[in-house]
Amino acid sequence: MKLALKVTEVEQLSPLVKRFRFEDPKGASLPVFSGGAHITVDMPEEDAIRRNSYSLISDPYDGTGYEIAVRREDRGRGGSLYMHTKVAEGDDITVSLPSNLFQLDLRAKKHVLIGGGIGITPFLSQLKQLEMEQKPFELHYAARSREEAAGLKLLQEAAHIHVHISEEGARMDLGAILDGQPMGTHVYTCGPDGLITAVADQTARLGWPKTAVHSEAFTAPPPGEPFEVVIASTGQTVTVKADQSLLEALEAAKVEIDSSCRGGACGRCHTKVTACDGRILHNDHWLSEGERAAQQDIMPCMSRFKGTRLELDL
């Protein structure tokens, strides 16, 4: 299901980050969501529709509107540039219903939230949920400089909110943050891959159970050489352009396929491969190493192909 909304606010939070607010044009209440949820935004360009997913930063219990923050990536595939250069107050916009792959585990005794750069975004709605439900937590937010720290404009000052600015010599000390936390604490990380890996390594050294360690990384599908895929059920051949994901090409060709995060993390677009004469270039966070090596599964939202024939079980 899609929601046809209106852009009611656009705010420049930092040189590279803008905040967007969407509301129902008739003032109707929007579906509420849980902290950490995201929406997928439709971006029509010429004869195609690009779709990017963004974490909701607004109050999960407030149905008057949805808000997202988008960092401009000049060397990306164009989704963030579309939002920064083509979306203005008063525009119509189409988004998906909220979906959540990064939910808080409310059984936890305490929640430690660690965000780096634009990775602060899912925590902004989680903070509101934790405060509403009176759950103990602490937030650690790292950025290179205050100018780049767009989240500063969206965070309130509080004893349990800690800002780490590298340029000011206040680098984040994961050992100090994670060591000595009470039993039953869960940690959540969003940001660069290096930060997510560092938190996972540190918790492993400290003996944290894996079920208490959560992370989210929205990754854009990489560009590459054009290639073709064949749909096994119909024999249809679909061409994937250099700056287009396989998922986007299938959608443009009206091939039915499920999806959600569009970043290789949720598994919704997981597709079986019925023929592969070449090499699948896996870029997802879902498939196991064994599945990747077998070349019998693909995540169309992130992965590409190099070879002479790729046939999908669709």
Backbone bond lengths (Angstrom), bond angles and torsions (degrees), N, CA, C in turn:
res aa  C-N    CA-C-N  psi(-1)  N-CA   C-N-CA  omega(-1)  CA-C   N-CA-C  phi
1 M - - - 1.468 - - 1.524 109.58 -
2 K 1.319 115.27 139.83 1.466 121.63 179.46 1.530 110.21 -111.93
3 L 1.330 115.82 153.50 1.453 122.45 176.35 1.518 108.99 -115.87
4 A 1.331 117.60 125.79 1.462 122.85 176.63 1.525 107.66 -93.32
5 L 1.330 116.84 107.81 1.453 121.99 -173.10 1.527 111.61 -119.52
6 K 1.322 115.06 176.06 1.459 122.46 178.91 1.529 108.55 -119.36
7 V 1.338 116.45 138.70 1.463 121.02 175.15 1.525 107.68 -79.00
8 T 1.330 116.32 114.26 1.469 119.42 -175.48 1.519 113.21 -105.25
9 E 1.337 118.13 -19.32 1.465 121.02 177.96 1.521 109.83 -147.94
10 V 1.339 115.39 141.38 1.459 122.25 170.37 1.524 106.69 -134.81
11 E 1.333 117.25 123.38 1.459 121.40 -177.32 1.520 109.92 -129.85
12 Q 1.336 116.91 133.51 1.462 122.25 175.71 1.521 108.29 -83.50
13 L 1.324 116.93 108.48 1.464 121.47 -178.11 1.522 112.13 -84.11
14 S 1.326 116.31 -32.77 1.460 122.55 179.42 1.520 106.73 -154.73
15 P 1.320 119.64 174.48 1.464 119.36 179.79 1.521 114.22 -55.21
16 L 1.331 118.42 -26.02 1.459 120.72 -176.18 1.523 114.21 -115.46
17 V 1.326 118.90 -6.73 1.466 120.92 -173.28 1.523 111.30 -121.96
18 K 1.352 115.03 131.95 1.461 121.56 174.79 1.523 110.21 -119.39
19 R 1.325 114.75 145.53 1.470 121.59 173.26 1.519 109.08 -101.44
20 F 1.327 116.70 134.53 1.461 122.56 178.73 1.527 109.13 -121.71
21 R 1.332 116.22 137.58 1.464 121.21 175.12 1.528 109.13 -118.69
22 F 1.321 116.21 133.20 1.461 123.13 -179.76 1.530 109.24 -119.34
23 E 1.327 116.27 137.25 1.466 121.07 177.45 1.517 109.94 -134.87
24 D 1.330 115.77 158.73 1.454 119.88 174.68 1.529 108.93 -67.35
25 P 1.332 118.87 131.98 1.479 120.43 -176.27 1.523 113.35 -62.82
26 K 1.331 117.47 -21.79 1.464 120.45 179.32 1.524 112.26 -101.17
27 G 1.322 115.94 5.51 1.460 119.77 177.81 1.511 114.77 82.01
28 A 1.324 116.71 10.59 1.465 119.50 179.89 1.524 110.54 -69.72
29 S 1.318 116.19 153.88 1.457 121.47 179.55 1.522 110.10 -75.79
30 L 1.322 116.39 138.30 1.456 121.90 179.09 1.532 110.10 -91.68
31 P 1.330 117.56 155.12 1.470 120.21 178.51 1.525 110.92 -59.02
32 V 1.331 116.47 134.20 1.460 119.89 176.57 1.529 108.89 -74.74
33 F 1.323 116.58 168.68 1.460 120.56 -175.30 1.521 108.68 -145.49
34 S 1.319 117.04 178.02 1.462 121.62 176.60 1.521 109.45 -106.27
35 G 1.327 116.70 155.11 1.457 121.81 -177.94 1.515 112.40 -57.11
36 G 1.340 116.32 133.07 1.455 121.53 -177.96 1.515 114.19 99.55
37 A 1.337 117.41 -3.31 1.469 121.60 -178.10 1.521 111.29 -72.62
38 H 1.338 115.01 161.58 1.461 120.92 177.36 1.523 109.83 -132.86
39 I 1.322 115.54 163.42 1.460 121.68 170.09 1.524 107.79 -124.62
40 T 1.317 116.26 158.30 1.463 121.96 175.98 1.525 108.29 -108.48
41 V 1.316 116.18 128.11 1.463 122.40 -176.04 1.526 109.61 -101.68
42 D 1.340 116.70 130.22 1.466 122.14 174.82 1.531 109.50 -82.25
43 M 1.339 115.65 132.61 1.464 121.20 180.00 1.523 109.14 -128.06
44 P 1.325 118.13 90.52 1.467 120.60 -178.13 1.515 112.16 -71.34
45 E 1.316 115.77 128.05 1.462 121.95 177.28 1.519 108.97 -138.75
46 E 1.326 116.32 116.58 1.460 122.86 -179.18 1.530 109.64 54.13
47 D 1.342 117.87 -117.07 1.462 119.49 -175.76 1.524 112.25 -101.47
48 A 1.324 117.85 14.90 1.462 121.18 -176.87 1.525 110.19 -133.07
49 I 1.331 115.31 162.78 1.453 121.69 175.01 1.522 107.75 -123.16
50 R 1.302 116.03 117.81 1.465 120.70 174.69 1.526 107.50 -89.79
51 R 1.320 116.39 142.61 1.464 120.10 -179.84 1.522 109.38 -128.99
52 N 1.328 116.13 125.32 1.464 122.00 176.94 1.524 109.29 -122.85
53 S 1.327 115.69 145.70 1.465 120.96 178.36 1.517 109.92 -101.24
54 Y 1.349 115.85 139.26 1.453 121.83 -179.96 1.526 109.74 -136.67
55 S 1.327 116.09 139.77 1.460 121.17 177.37 1.528 110.02 -65.47
56 L 1.313 115.97 141.53 1.458 121.38 174.47 1.525 108.63 -80.09
57 I 1.321 116.86 131.09 1.458 120.79 -178.33 1.528 112.02 -107.79
58 S 1.321 117.46 -1.73 1.455 121.21 -176.11 1.524 111.02 -87.55
59 D 1.324 115.37 176.95 1.467 122.51 -178.71 1.530 109.87 -67.08
60 P 1.338 118.43 121.58 1.469 120.08 -178.13 1.525 113.70 -60.76
61 Y 1.344 116.27 -23.74 1.467 120.16 -175.99 1.527 112.57 -94.93
62 D 1.329 117.21 -0.34 1.461 121.90 -177.21 1.522 110.02 -101.46
63 G 1.315 117.54 108.09 1.458 122.08 -177.51 1.515 114.44 -86.80
64 T 1.337 118.04 7.91 1.468 118.80 -177.86 1.525 112.63 -78.10
65 G 1.338 117.62 -17.49 1.460 119.17 179.71 1.513 112.01 -177.67
66 Y 1.336 114.81 165.39 1.457 122.80 175.10 1.523 108.39 -114.10
67 E 1.334 116.99 144.52 1.450 121.11 176.51 1.525 110.44 -130.24
68 I 1.339 115.88 142.38 1.457 122.58 175.56 1.525 108.12 -133.53
69 A 1.331 116.65 161.12 1.460 122.09 172.94 1.523 107.68 -124.47
70 V 1.325 117.11 130.61 1.465 122.05 -173.63 1.527 109.63 -121.98
71 R 1.317 115.66 125.66 1.466 121.23 175.63 1.522 109.61 -91.51
72 R 1.318 116.63 128.13 1.463 120.67 -179.91 1.529 110.36 -72.26
73 E 1.324 115.04 127.58 1.469 121.31 177.44 1.525 107.74 -117.56
74 D 1.309 116.77 101.42 1.463 120.96 -175.31 1.523 112.82 -66.49
75 R 1.329 117.23 -25.29 1.462 120.63 -179.64 1.527 111.80 -103.90
76 G 1.338 116.60 15.18 1.456 120.65 176.76 1.516 111.29 -82.87
77 R 1.343 115.97 -163.61 1.462 120.52 -176.96 1.516 112.66 -89.75
78 G 1.320 117.83 -2.75 1.459 119.18 174.08 1.515 115.60 116.06
79 G 1.336 118.04 -10.05 1.459 119.47 -178.40 1.520 112.36 -64.21
80 S 1.320 117.09 -48.73 1.462 119.75 -179.72 1.523 111.12 -68.44
81 L 1.332 116.84 -33.92 1.468 119.94 176.92 1.529 110.46 -65.24
82 Y 1.330 116.02 -37.14 1.468 119.84 176.48 1.527 109.61 -59.28
83 M 1.338 116.40 -48.41 1.462 119.97 -178.53 1.529 110.53 -62.60
84 H 1.314 117.78 -39.06 1.463 120.97 -175.44 1.526 113.11 -78.02
85 T 1.312 117.65 -30.51 1.474 119.82 -172.80 1.528 114.60 -109.29
86 K 1.337 117.36 -19.37 1.466 119.29 -173.69 1.524 114.72 -119.32
87 V 1.321 117.55 -4.80 1.460 120.32 -178.06 1.519 109.38 -110.49
88 A 1.347 115.59 123.91 1.467 120.95 -177.14 1.520 110.07 -134.06
89 E 1.314 116.19 164.39 1.465 120.71 177.12 1.524 109.65 -57.30
90 G 1.330 115.93 135.98 1.450 121.93 -179.35 1.514 114.22 96.22
91 D 1.341 117.16 -13.44 1.468 120.52 179.34 1.529 111.03 -72.21
92 D 1.319 114.86 152.76 1.460 120.83 169.57 1.521 108.83 -85.47
93 I 1.324 116.64 146.37 1.456 120.35 -179.99 1.518 109.49 -147.96
94 T 1.315 116.34 145.44 1.473 121.58 -179.58 1.514 109.21 -112.22
95 V 1.333 116.05 129.30 1.465 120.81 -179.44 1.526 108.76 -133.08
96 S 1.325 115.34 162.93 1.455 120.88 176.06 1.524 110.07 -83.59
97 L 1.320 115.89 168.40 1.454 120.12 168.51 1.530 108.96 -66.17
98 P 1.331 118.32 152.77 1.463 119.64 178.34 1.532 111.69 -62.08
99 S 1.328 114.50 143.49 1.465 122.17 175.84 1.521 107.05 -135.44
100 N 1.330 117.27 146.02 1.464 118.99 -174.74 1.523 111.95 -127.29
101 L 1.331 115.77 117.03 1.465 122.74 174.24 1.526 111.06 -110.23
102 F 1.328 116.78 5.15 1.461 121.41 -172.78 1.528 109.34 -137.94
103 Q 1.322 115.21 51.75 1.455 120.23 -176.25 1.520 111.64 -77.46
104 L 1.322 114.99 150.47 1.451 120.88 171.64 1.527 109.34 -70.96
105 D 1.323 116.45 140.87 1.465 120.79 172.22 1.525 106.87 -90.60
106 L 1.314 116.03 99.12 1.461 120.72 -172.10 1.523 113.28 -73.50
107 R 1.345 117.20 0.73 1.471 120.30 172.85 1.521 110.54 -80.83
108 A 1.338 117.38 -14.01 1.464 121.52 -176.40 1.527 110.94 -64.73
109 K 1.322 115.72 146.98 1.465 121.49 177.00 1.521 111.18 -73.85
110 K 1.357 114.97 -30.97 1.456 120.94 -179.86 1.517 107.88 -153.79
111 H 1.335 117.29 154.89 1.463 122.73 -179.43 1.526 109.22 -122.97
112 V 1.356 116.52 127.04 1.451 122.07 175.26 1.529 107.34 -112.53
113 L 1.330 116.83 117.94 1.454 122.98 -176.12 1.530 108.49 -106.90
114 I 1.336 117.17 126.93 1.461 121.79 -177.55 1.524 108.86 -126.33
115 G 1.333 116.32 113.74 1.462 121.10 -177.60 1.518 111.72 -122.70
116 G 1.319 115.83 139.98 1.461 120.94 177.00 1.508 110.81 -121.32
117 G 1.347 117.79 126.57 1.461 121.31 178.68 1.519 112.26 60.50
118 I 1.345 116.24 -131.11 1.465 120.69 -179.93 1.520 111.17 -69.54
119 G 1.345 116.92 -8.84 1.462 121.48 176.20 1.514 113.98 -66.66
120 I 1.317 117.41 -1.45 1.466 120.65 174.69 1.528 111.52 -70.35
121 T 1.337 117.33 -21.47 1.473 120.38 -167.13 1.529 114.91 -57.72
122 P 1.351 122.25 -48.12 1.464 118.26 -177.46 1.519 112.72 -65.62
123 F 1.336 116.96 -23.16 1.460 119.67 -177.20 1.522 112.45 -76.41
124 L 1.328 117.43 -20.34 1.460 119.60 -178.24 1.525 111.47 -65.08
125 S 1.334 117.20 -38.92 1.463 119.31 175.77 1.531 110.89 -78.75
126 Q 1.338 116.78 -32.11 1.466 119.36 177.90 1.530 111.01 -65.22
127 L 1.341 117.17 -36.87 1.458 120.24 178.18 1.522 110.99 -58.86
128 K 1.327 115.49 -43.52 1.467 119.23 -178.97 1.531 110.88 -64.97
129 Q 1.341 116.93 -38.10 1.452 120.57 178.40 1.536 110.62 -67.38
130 L 1.325 117.05 -43.50 1.461 120.71 -179.50 1.531 111.28 -64.46
131 E 1.339 116.13 -39.25 1.457 119.50 178.46 1.523 110.97 -67.64
132 M 1.333 116.66 -40.78 1.455 120.62 179.55 1.533 111.06 -63.61
133 E 1.331 115.70 -40.03 1.459 119.91 -177.02 1.525 112.41 -91.48
134 Q 1.341 116.12 3.73 1.470 122.85 175.48 1.526 111.56 54.82
135 K 1.336 115.35 47.82 1.464 121.75 177.30 1.532 109.02 -97.45
136 P 1.333 118.29 138.94 1.473 119.91 178.70 1.527 111.43 -69.69
137 F 1.332 116.36 136.51 1.468 120.18 -179.01 1.518 109.99 -158.21
138 E 1.338 115.37 165.87 1.453 122.35 167.10 1.518 107.76 -142.69
139 L 1.333 115.58 144.78 1.461 122.12 -179.90 1.515 109.39 -116.28
140 H 1.347 115.91 135.51 1.460 122.10 174.14 1.528 107.76 -122.37
141 Y 1.330 115.43 123.13 1.464 121.96 -175.03 1.517 108.89 -122.10
142 A 1.334 116.29 120.24 1.464 121.15 -177.37 1.522 110.52 -112.43
143 A 1.333 115.35 139.42 1.466 121.73 175.87 1.518 108.18 -151.56
144 R 1.340 115.77 157.99 1.467 119.47 -179.79 1.526 111.72 -69.05
145 S 1.340 116.48 -42.36 1.464 120.14 -177.40 1.520 109.18 -145.24
146 R 1.323 116.77 163.41 1.462 120.27 177.96 1.532 110.86 -66.65
147 E 1.320 116.67 -31.69 1.462 119.96 178.54 1.523 110.75 -62.81
148 E 1.354 117.02 -37.57 1.461 121.15 -179.58 1.521 112.51 -83.28
149 A 1.325 117.79 -14.08 1.465 121.56 -174.03 1.527 110.62 -82.65
150 A 1.330 115.48 75.74 1.468 120.46 -178.07 1.520 111.87 -59.35
151 G 1.323 116.54 -29.72 1.456 120.18 -177.29 1.514 113.92 -65.16
152 L 1.342 117.44 -19.14 1.463 119.56 -179.49 1.518 112.21 -59.65
153 K 1.325 116.73 -33.80 1.468 120.03 179.75 1.524 112.43 -73.62
154 L 1.330 116.81 -13.24 1.466 121.02 -175.31 1.516 112.42 -110.78
155 L 1.338 117.11 -2.85 1.455 121.52 -178.83 1.517 110.37 -107.84
156 Q 1.313 116.40 142.90 1.455 120.64 173.96 1.528 109.31 -90.90
157 E 1.305 116.64 156.21 1.458 119.64 176.11 1.517 109.14 -79.42
158 A 1.331 115.74 128.75 1.461 120.91 179.64 1.517 108.43 -158.31
159 A 1.327 116.34 156.81 1.461 121.31 -176.48 1.522 112.16 -62.72
160 H 1.338 117.09 -28.04 1.466 119.95 -176.65 1.532 111.98 -95.81
161 I 1.333 117.70 9.49 1.470 121.89 176.29 1.526 108.00 -114.72
162 H 1.339 116.10 118.99 1.459 121.78 -174.04 1.532 109.83 -119.21
163 V 1.316 116.52 128.55 1.464 122.64 -179.33 1.523 109.00 -109.31
164 H 1.335 116.30 129.79 1.463 122.31 -178.29 1.528 108.65 -118.59
165 I 1.320 117.72 108.31 1.463 123.36 -178.33 1.529 108.38 -106.36
166 S 1.318 117.20 111.43 1.472 121.46 -175.91 1.518 112.11 -59.28
167 E 1.333 116.85 -40.50 1.462 122.17 -177.34 1.530 111.95 -61.09
168 E 1.339 115.59 -23.72 1.463 120.96 -178.87 1.528 111.54 -98.80
169 G 1.327 116.80 9.52 1.456 120.94 179.04 1.513 114.38 78.92
170 A 1.327 117.70 11.31 1.467 121.42 -178.22 1.523 110.08 -105.09
171 R 1.330 116.01 62.16 1.465 120.31 -179.45 1.529 110.83 -71.17
172 M 1.315 115.18 150.60 1.452 120.81 -179.24 1.535 110.37 -72.22
173 D 1.335 117.22 129.82 1.461 123.49 177.72 1.526 107.94 -106.48
174 L 1.332 116.06 95.31 1.466 119.71 -175.29 1.518 111.95 -63.70
175 G 1.330 117.31 -35.50 1.457 119.85 178.70 1.521 111.40 -60.06
176 A 1.330 116.43 -45.83 1.462 120.96 -179.51 1.528 111.43 -67.23
177 I 1.341 116.29 -34.94 1.472 120.05 -179.62 1.519 111.36 -69.89
178 L 1.328 117.06 -43.41 1.464 120.93 -169.80 1.524 114.04 -91.61
179 D 1.325 117.02 -28.11 1.462 119.11 -178.94 1.529 109.93 -74.16
180 G 1.309 116.48 134.47 1.464 120.65 176.92 1.507 115.36 85.90
181 Q 1.336 117.19 4.30 1.467 119.07 175.37 1.535 108.97 -66.55
182 P 1.337 117.85 147.26 1.466 119.57 -178.21 1.526 112.19 -64.01
183 M 1.323 115.92 150.07 1.459 120.11 177.70 1.524 109.64 -58.60
184 G 1.329 115.92 138.42 1.459 120.02 -178.16 1.513 113.16 95.57
185 T 1.358 116.83 1.52 1.467 120.83 176.95 1.528 109.99 -75.97
186 H 1.329 117.02 141.37 1.459 122.51 173.17 1.524 108.50 -114.16
187 V 1.349 116.35 144.38 1.456 121.37 178.35 1.522 109.51 -117.05
188 Y 1.331 115.88 141.35 1.463 123.11 -178.32 1.529 107.45 -127.67
189 T 1.335 117.07 131.09 1.460 120.77 -178.06 1.519 110.15 -127.79
190 C 1.326 116.08 137.59 1.463 121.53 172.77 1.521 107.62 -144.00
191 G 1.324 115.24 131.54 1.460 119.70 -179.09 1.507 110.48 155.85
192 P 1.330 117.54 -154.34 1.462 120.56 -179.88 1.532 111.52 -60.91
193 D 1.337 115.88 153.95 1.465 120.81 179.78 1.525 111.50 -55.93
194 G 1.333 116.82 -36.53 1.459 120.20 -179.05 1.517 112.27 -62.11
195 L 1.331 116.93 -38.51 1.464 121.04 178.68 1.528 110.43 -68.53
196 I 1.323 116.78 -44.66 1.462 120.88 179.84 1.526 110.55 -60.99
197 T 1.337 116.65 -43.36 1.464 121.28 178.63 1.519 111.05 -65.03
198 A 1.329 117.02 -41.46 1.460 120.74 -179.04 1.527 111.65 -63.64
199 V 1.331 117.09 -40.52 1.465 120.35 177.86 1.527 110.20 -66.38
200 A 1.328 116.85 -42.30 1.468 120.32 178.96 1.524 110.69 -62.47
201 D 1.326 117.34 -42.36 1.466 121.06 179.41 1.527 111.30 -65.42
202 Q 1.324 116.19 -42.86 1.471 120.13 -177.79 1.526 111.31 -66.48
203 T 1.326 117.39 -43.43 1.468 119.71 179.04 1.526 111.16 -65.83
204 A 1.335 117.00 -34.68 1.466 119.90 177.22 1.528 110.46 -64.88
205 R 1.338 117.32 -42.17 1.465 120.92 178.66 1.526 111.36 -63.67
206 L 1.326 116.37 -34.01 1.464 120.72 -178.76 1.521 113.00 -85.97
207 G 1.343 116.58 -2.46 1.456 120.11 176.60 1.516 115.42 80.84
208 W 1.332 116.78 22.25 1.463 119.19 176.88 1.528 109.43 -67.49
209 P 1.328 118.92 141.38 1.473 119.44 173.33 1.517 110.35 -66.88
210 K 1.338 116.62 141.90 1.465 120.27 -178.49 1.518 112.41 -59.45
211 T 1.328 116.87 -29.94 1.473 120.50 -179.12 1.523 112.51 -68.69
212 A 1.343 117.61 -10.78 1.464 121.17 179.70 1.518 112.05 -100.35
213 V 1.339 116.93 4.70 1.466 121.74 -177.07 1.527 109.11 -117.06
214 H 1.322 117.24 119.22 1.466 122.67 -175.12 1.532 109.51 -125.59
215 S 1.317 116.61 148.19 1.461 119.54 177.79 1.522 110.24 -151.16
216 E 1.325 114.57 159.49 1.467 120.78 175.73 1.514 108.63 -144.44
217 A 1.330 115.44 134.59 1.460 120.83 176.73 1.523 108.67 -139.19
218 F 1.338 116.46 107.52 1.458 119.76 174.18 1.524 107.56 -82.33
219 T 1.319 116.72 117.28 1.454 121.49 -177.03 1.519 109.49 -119.22
220 A 1.312 116.22 133.94 1.464 119.61 178.01 1.523 110.02 -77.57
221 P 1.331 117.75 142.01 1.465 119.44 177.59 1.517 110.60 -63.89
222 P 1.328 117.31 136.20 1.467 119.40 -177.65 1.520 111.36 -75.72
223 P 1.327 117.77 148.43 1.467 120.18 172.50 1.522 109.23 -73.61
224 G 1.322 116.73 172.74 1.464 120.93 179.61 1.515 110.22 -179.77
225 E 1.302 115.47 -164.87 1.460 119.62 179.81 1.532 110.35 -73.79
226 P 1.345 117.83 144.47 1.470 120.04 175.68 1.535 110.25 -60.45
227 F 1.332 116.01 151.51 1.464 120.56 175.81 1.519 109.21 -153.14
228 E 1.322 116.05 169.79 1.462 121.77 -179.75 1.515 110.59 -119.74
229 V 1.334 115.41 148.93 1.466 121.57 173.54 1.527 108.11 -129.01
230 V 1.311 115.43 151.82 1.464 121.92 177.65 1.518 108.37 -111.93
231 I 1.336 116.55 135.45 1.460 122.30 177.46 1.533 107.71 -89.92
232 A 1.324 117.26 116.08 1.461 121.83 -171.65 1.525 112.72 -60.23
233 S 1.319 118.08 -38.20 1.467 120.76 -174.01 1.522 113.16 -71.60
234 T 1.343 117.82 -25.64 1.463 120.46 -175.27 1.518 113.65 -122.79
235 G 1.320 118.07 -15.89 1.458 120.85 -174.89 1.516 113.10 79.68
236 Q 1.331 117.31 2.40 1.464 121.80 -179.49 1.527 110.87 -65.54
237 T 1.334 116.30 138.21 1.460 121.59 175.48 1.532 108.91 -103.89
238 V 1.318 115.58 129.24 1.461 122.03 -179.30 1.521 108.69 -116.98
239 T 1.331 116.27 128.29 1.463 121.47 178.35 1.525 110.16 -94.23
240 V 1.319 116.02 130.56 1.462 122.14 178.04 1.528 108.15 -103.77
241 K 1.323 116.61 120.22 1.466 120.80 -178.34 1.527 111.35 -74.51
242 A 1.320 115.50 167.31 1.463 121.30 -176.53 1.525 112.25 -61.55
243 D 1.345 117.42 -37.11 1.463 120.87 -176.76 1.525 112.14 -104.86
244 Q 1.320 115.98 23.19 1.460 122.40 -175.61 1.523 108.96 -124.20
245 S 1.323 117.13 140.38 1.465 118.98 175.18 1.520 109.43 -80.99
246 L 1.316 115.63 160.74 1.461 120.44 176.68 1.527 109.97 -60.45
247 L 1.321 117.14 -39.97 1.462 120.80 178.49 1.519 110.75 -60.40
248 E 1.325 117.70 -45.65 1.462 121.22 179.80 1.529 111.05 -63.05
249 A 1.329 116.85 -38.21 1.467 119.88 179.35 1.527 110.90 -66.84
250 L 1.328 117.01 -40.26 1.464 120.41 178.34 1.533 110.63 -64.98
251 E 1.316 116.51 -42.11 1.469 120.06 178.84 1.527 110.48 -63.38
252 A 1.333 117.18 -42.29 1.465 120.87 179.72 1.524 111.29 -64.13
253 A 1.339 116.58 -30.23 1.468 121.25 179.46 1.521 112.20 -87.63
254 K 1.353 117.38 6.49 1.469 123.47 177.66 1.525 112.46 65.51
255 V 1.329 116.54 29.45 1.456 121.15 175.15 1.527 107.40 -87.58
256 E 1.313 118.47 125.22 1.456 121.56 -176.79 1.523 110.70 -71.05
257 I 1.329 116.05 125.53 1.455 121.58 177.71 1.519 108.77 -155.05
258 D 1.312 116.24 136.94 1.456 121.48 -178.74 1.532 109.62 -81.58
259 S 1.330 117.06 152.03 1.468 120.66 177.23 1.515 108.74 -162.81
260 S 1.338 115.16 163.71 1.457 119.93 175.67 1.519 111.30 -147.09
261 C 1.345 117.83 -73.39 1.464 119.92 -172.07 1.519 113.33 -74.63
262 R 1.333 117.38 -29.91 1.461 124.12 -179.56 1.528 111.79 62.77
263 G 1.336 115.97 20.34 1.453 120.61 -179.80 1.513 113.49 -131.07
264 G 1.337 117.46 17.11 1.459 120.81 174.72 1.508 115.40 75.82
265 A 1.354 117.20 22.43 1.464 119.14 -175.44 1.522 114.49 -116.47
266 C 1.332 118.17 -24.46 1.469 118.81 -170.88 1.518 114.18 -94.74
267 G 1.323 118.29 -22.98 1.465 121.05 178.68 1.512 115.28 85.79
268 R 1.324 118.46 -0.71 1.468 120.65 -175.03 1.528 112.67 -66.24
269 C 1.335 117.97 -33.05 1.467 119.82 -177.19 1.536 112.43 -95.50
270 H 1.320 117.40 9.48 1.471 122.77 179.26 1.534 109.60 -51.13
271 T 1.330 116.46 122.45 1.460 122.20 -174.17 1.524 110.55 -129.44
272 K 1.333 115.88 139.39 1.456 121.07 176.82 1.528 110.49 -80.10
273 V 1.318 115.54 144.11 1.463 122.94 178.73 1.523 108.22 -103.68
274 T 1.339 117.16 124.60 1.467 120.86 -178.35 1.522 112.85 -97.21
275 A 1.330 117.74 -16.21 1.462 121.12 175.05 1.521 108.22 -155.95
276 C 1.336 115.62 136.83 1.461 119.70 -178.69 1.524 109.05 -146.69
277 D 1.325 115.51 103.95 1.457 121.00 175.08 1.519 106.67 -110.06
278 G 1.325 115.73 83.77 1.451 121.78 -174.73 1.514 109.25 151.21
279 R 1.321 116.45 -147.50 1.460 120.22 -175.16 1.528 110.09 -137.05
280 I 1.333 115.42 127.54 1.462 120.80 173.89 1.522 108.32 -81.32
281 L 1.322 116.41 130.63 1.464 122.05 179.42 1.526 107.81 -97.00
282 H 1.323 115.88 92.77 1.464 121.74 -175.24 1.532 111.07 -75.95
283 N 1.327 116.13 131.62 1.466 121.04 178.19 1.522 112.06 -133.06
284 D 1.331 117.18 18.95 1.458 121.22 -173.55 1.527 111.70 -96.10
285 H 1.340 114.78 175.58 1.463 121.92 175.41 1.533 110.54 -113.18
286 W 1.322 118.08 15.48 1.464 121.65 -170.74 1.528 112.87 -107.30
287 L 1.317 117.81 -50.51 1.459 121.20 -174.50 1.525 111.46 -70.65
288 S 1.338 115.44 147.99 1.460 120.54 175.79 1.528 109.26 -77.88
289 E 1.327 116.05 166.98 1.460 119.97 177.97 1.524 110.77 -61.75
290 G 1.340 115.97 -36.58 1.460 119.85 178.14 1.513 112.58 -64.68
291 E 1.337 116.26 -41.86 1.469 120.43 178.76 1.526 110.70 -65.80
292 R 1.304 116.33 -38.12 1.474 119.05 178.82 1.527 110.58 -65.21
293 A 1.318 115.70 -43.63 1.468 119.76 -178.06 1.522 112.01 -66.01
294 A 1.334 117.48 -33.28 1.466 121.43 -178.34 1.517 112.67 -71.48
295 Q 1.334 117.94 -20.81 1.474 122.74 178.16 1.533 112.15 58.03
296 Q 1.334 116.27 35.60 1.460 120.99 178.85 1.529 112.33 -117.48
297 D 1.329 116.46 5.50 1.461 122.23 -179.80 1.524 108.24 -140.65
298 I 1.327 115.27 149.87 1.466 119.78 178.95 1.518 109.45 -148.22
299 M 1.338 115.66 147.55 1.460 122.59 172.79 1.527 106.45 -106.09
300 P 1.324 118.63 99.13 1.469 121.45 -174.20 1.520 115.16 -59.84
301 C 1.320 117.92 -22.57 1.466 119.16 -178.56 1.517 112.54 -68.97
302 M 1.349 117.26 -25.82 1.458 119.99 -173.28 1.529 114.78 -124.48
303 S 1.329 117.81 -28.56 1.466 120.08 -168.10 1.521 113.25 -94.66
304 R 1.328 114.39 154.10 1.453 121.52 179.38 1.524 109.04 -123.06
305 F 1.342 116.55 -174.39 1.472 121.08 -175.45 1.516 109.56 -144.87
306 K 1.323 114.97 144.09 1.455 121.07 174.04 1.522 107.49 -133.75
307 G 1.337 116.71 115.77 1.469 120.37 -178.70 1.509 110.49 161.86
308 T 1.346 114.95 -159.95 1.475 119.22 -175.01 1.523 113.55 -103.32
309 R 1.335 118.60 -25.93 1.472 118.80 -179.25 1.530 111.29 -152.96
310 L 1.321 114.98 128.65 1.464 122.54 173.25 1.521 107.39 -131.01
311 E 1.329 116.08 120.76 1.472 120.45 -179.28 1.530 108.39 -120.02
312 L 1.334 115.32 132.61 1.446 121.57 -175.59 1.528 111.98 -110.22
313 D 1.320 115.86 145.33 1.459 122.17 179.65 1.522 109.18 -81.94
314 L 1.324 115.54 71.77 1.482 121.61 -179.78 1.516 108.80 -130.61
